[in-house]
Amino acid sequence: MNEPILAHRDGAVQMLSFNNPAARNALTPEVYKALPAARDHADQVLVPSRR
C-alpha cells in the first residue's frame, strides 16, 4: 500500500479517502496512524463527511 490516505482539494473542499481496497478501505492500524497527518494538512474542517 503506497499512501494509506489520499487527499484531494477542490477550492475550500478537502476530501480524504482511505486507500486500501484489499482491506475494503477499512480503518486499519496504518490508516489510523496516518489520519492526524492527513487532517493537519487541511486548513480547517467545516463539514466532516463520509461516503
C-alpha positions in Angstrom: 0.0 0.0 0.0 1.5 3.3 -1.1 -0.4 6.0 0.7 -3.0 4.9 3.3 -5.0 8.1 2.8 -5.4 10.1 -0.4 -6.2 13.8 -0.2 -7.8 15.9 -2.9 -8.6 19.6 -2.6 -11.1 21.5 -4.8 -11.3 25.1 -3.6 -12.5 25.1 0.0 -13.3 21.4 -0.1 -10.8 18.8 1.2 -11.6 15.2 0.5 -9.8 12.4 2.4 -10.2 8.9 1.1 -8.9 5.6 2.5 -6.6 3.9 0.0 -6.6 0.2 0.9 -9.0 -1.7 -1.4 -7.6 -5.1 -0.3 -9.0 -4.4 3.2 -12.2 -2.9 1.7 -10.9 0.5 2.9 -11.3 -0.5 6.5 -9.8 1.6 9.3 -6.6 -0.4 9.6 -3.8 0.5 12.0 -1.9 2.1 9.1 -4.8 4.3 8.2 -5.5 5.2 11.8 -1.9 6.3 12.2 -2.0 8.4 9.0 -5.2 10.3 9.9 -3.6 13.0 12.1 -1.1 14.0 9.4 -3.8 14.0 6.7 -6.1 16.0 8.9 -3.4 18.5 9.8 -2.9 19.4 6.1 -6.4 20.8 5.9 -6.6 24.5 6.9 -9.9 24.0 8.7 -12.8 21.5 8.7 -16.2 22.9 8.0 -18.2 19.8 7.4 -16.9 16.3 8.1 -18.5 13.8 5.7 -18.1 10.2 4.5 -19.4 8.3 1.6 
